[in-house]
Amino acid sequence: MLLSALGFALMTACVKLVSTHGIPVFEIVAARAFVSLVISYLDVKRKRMSIWGNNRKLLLLRGVIGTCALMCVYYAVTTLPLAEATILQYFHPVFTALLAVLFLKERIQFSSVVCIVLCMLGLYTIVQPTINVNNPAELPLFSVMIALFGAMASSVAYVIVKKLSKTEDSSVIIFYFPLIALPTSVLLIGDSFVMPDLYLTGLLILVGLFTQVGQLGLTKAMQTQDASKASAYSYVQIIFSVVLGIMLFQEYPAFETYIGGGLIVAGALINMFGAKMSGKKTRTA
């Protein structure tokens, strides 16, 4: 999980670094999708399975929602400080809890309520200087909203994946993501395409490779450790992002970011381990 967190943190750092050289967001998405498409296609073929799966409509929907989430996350990374953009990604447990109640008919637990309250307080703490007219705006409010929409879309994709996992292989589910993201992003680039030089091409390839490192580490951790225990380590990505933001972009997070980020992480961890304890009590009963 530490390797996974580092992989995802380096991925977002590369995205931001590439954007500072004038490469548009949709082009970065296309490059990442191309690398992922090749790797995931080879993985499906290695397993000697059909790349199309069984529930194609839901697989396509997962690809569409995942593409929307990726575009929003990358836009947030390129327009917000790296630490703040990463913290806002971890707002997704709030949306996941609500979506699970609405679509999976799961009962909302007390830990989820605590998570929602703490995350909302954390969010307000981070963006409060921006929406307070007595203070100069510190974060672009539009970028904050796009980041939150990306977190919500990620939650929708997670719920869909949870349903698909009952009938589809994980490699097929992953394959549909770049299958939709690549042509969509290529169409959206339009005439804003920027020809990257050798250095930028290398960075774009690294975006895709670091993504695969992150996903590989995540998958291996989930296979060998308890899911809640493994997931807890994913929040180390925030620390990596703070360090990378300072080292590469001279971005020093505000005091409010540390307080708000702490509240959001605390809420997510309470929700994670609270759900685990509740599941144990249910099985015991």
Secondary structure, DSSP 8 states (H G I E B T S, - for coil): -HHHHHHHHHHHHHHHHHHTTT--HHHHHHHHHHHHHHHHHHHHHHTT--TT-S-HHHHHHHHHHHHHHHHHHHHHHHHS-HHHHHHHHTTHHHHHHHHHHHHS-----HHHHHHHHHHHHHHHHHHHHHH-TTS---S-HHHHHHHHHHHHHHHHHHHHHHHHTTTS-HHHHHHHHHHHHHHHHHHHHTT------HHHHHHHHHHHHHHHHHHHHHHHHHHHS-HHHHHHGGGHHHHHHHHHHHHHH-----HHHHHHHHHHHHHHHHHHHHHHHHHHHHHH-
